Amino acid sequence: MFPQEPRRPENQGVQFVRSRTKLGLETPLEGRFWGENKRLLFAPPLWYDSFVVVVLVVGVLMAIGGFFNLFPFIASSIWFLTGLAVIASAILGFLSSERMTVDLRQKTYARREGQGPFKRVTRGPVSEIDAMVLQASEFIAPTLNGRAVTYRLVLFWKNNKEPLLVCERFNAAVPFGSPFNAGAGVMLQKGIRYAKEMGLPFYDNSHFNQPDPQRFI
């Protein structure tokens, strides 16, 4: 599957998210194949999930140690309260991430959308998804090596059934005078493969600047 003609900007521009509350950090996602390539997962990096688990375990141990006064020299109440704060930060980190799993055999998806405690889980056939689009956005301040550009792979649903999903992003420094999509090679290859495995159209719009496709208001 090769990139198709760019989509008209008005059909895949900025989406303002009002339907679900977005809280906490916006955790970038990445795509990876799972289970002998039978599933495609868009989720935070493995190191992020592992770090959240470690922080949660440390917080629980601190709270337990403080509750039973197992640590000397420092007041047990400090250990206990600090442990609760660490646990809360781990929970916030977990709730700040969105996820989507695509069953490549059944051609279905399951998505956890939203941030904070107000998440929604949706399921449906991949045919509900319109396309995957590669977009590019330039930072306001350029770097010493050139323009700072963020490339994003974005899923759009038909008839705006679901909020768009930024599946993966990549930051690159594009030398002055080079085409805007000069640093899009890696994301282009990934997007073509993801779209092919899901059976979706793929559009390459990385040759011109667009705003961040998802705004929280």
Summary of the structure (lengths in Angstrom):
residues: 217
radius of gyration: 20.5
end to end distance: 35.9
largest distance: 67.4
contacts: 660
relative contact order: 0.21
helix: 30%
strand: 32%
